[in-house]
Every structure is written in structure tokens, then in C-alpha cells.
Amino acid sequence: MAHDLPTFTKNEEMRSKVILIFLAIPLLAFNTHKFYLSVTNINYSEKDKAFQITSRLFIDDLDELLEERYGIEAKLGTDAENPVADAYLEKYLNTKLLLYLNDVKVDYTFLGKKYDNDVVIFYLEIENVIFKDLKTVVVENELLTDLFDEQKNLVHIKYNGEKKSFILIKSDTKGMLNL
């Protein structure tokens, strides 16, 4: 694994938060969006010894992706939702959202999804994680970058009361957290 992955200082983290605010304001003002943004939260639960992950993406972007990539009309979030949509969404997530603990790729469990207005929220989990044994966490997030050049993927990692954030783009899809 390359060791030139970005790590983030408090100034960079603050800058990421300011950028997120400026990106989010237009999203709140319009029903249709002009920005391509996903938000992934990765929280370590000491109680469950697990990374609990949520990832939020716009429904219309995912509908377009499923049509473009797999040739299915998904109709996500409607009464006519295609029954194979979840299988294709899970397959896509497994190829575009990758996590490495101590330089070893780990699989997560797809727990499901729910809809919130024009966003789909995915629930994922990595079980049996002993946090004290971790030295690095690497997130590779290429969600929707294959469809939208402007796509930005904001990632937040919470652990032991700390929070680190980074923005990943098509030309820079990996972020590393050194513990």
C-alpha cells in the first residue's frame, strides 16, 4: 500500500467542514441538486467492537447509475422499485467503497437501506474490530465518480471521541487515518 495517502491536520479538517457547509446550502434550497456529493460516516462502536457505516447518496444519481452501468430501471424510492435494485446497489458498493484496516482489505455487511426525501441511506458494518490493534484505516471511496466527474465524497471517521474528515474526488479517491 502506498504511503503517500493524505493525512489531515486540524486546519485541513476545518477547511473540509467549511467546504461542506457551502456545498450543503444549495442542496437545502432546491429540490433538485446541482452538486454531486455523498457523505459517508464511519463510527467505531467500542460496545459492539464494530465499525458502523452509513453512506448517503442522492436517489436520482443512483437511478442514473443503475441504468447506465447495469441497464436496469431501478425507480428507487417508489412503489415500482425494481426488486433486483438492492442486489445491484450492494454489488456497486462492494466495488466502489473499500476499507482497509492495517493495510488489509476488509469486507463489510450490507445491512440495508432507507430513504430520506431525495437521499438513500445505506447501512453497513464491519464486525469483530479490535480498535487497539489498529494502526491505519484507509478508505477508498469511488462512489459515483465513474458517472460524474464533479462527484465529491465526504468521509467522516469517528473513534474514541475523535473525528477526522476528508473529501475524496475522482483523481484522489483514498484517505488514510494513522492511529
Summary of the structure (lengths in Angstrom):
residues: 179
radius of gyration: 16.3
end to end distance: 16.2
largest distance: 46.9
contacts: 504
relative contact order: 0.22
helix: 26%
strand: 39%
